[in-house]
Amino acid sequence: MLNRRIALAAFVLLGAGQAFAADDGSMKGVWSRGDGNARVKIDSCGSALCATNLWIKPGTPSEKVGDKLIMNVSPAGDGKYEGKAEDPQRGLTYNLQVNVKGASMTTRGCVLAKIVCKSVSWSRN
């Protein structure tokens, strides 16, 4: 169950507090998770970015349409971002690293002082 929470957080994915164009490493847009179990939309929400579940594969536990991940990240150069992600549905906060390259994104979310981590791949829709 913790791995699924980390996957959702890692997704997401993902927030810079400022707009970036899709062709220059932007996280904004609609993304499909590499395992095929989720599709999310990343967009501005206040000064952060929010990853909102648009679709979840039926039978996927612990996730539902409408769940949000609030991301406060800063650019770290070359399509990379680092910061924190808050999962209000589960009361968890993650250390988050995001790497965007064209139509691909990899997220890495960690909890427990960066001891428990999970990476997730995403494809832009």
Buried (B, 14 or more C-beta within 10 A) or exposed (E): EEEBBBBBBBBBBBBBBEEBEEEEBBBBBBBBBBEEBBBBBBBBBEEBBBBBBBBBEEEBEBBEEEBBBBBBBEBEEEBBBEBBBBBEBBEBBBBBBBBBEEEBBBBBBBBEEEEEBBBBBBBBE
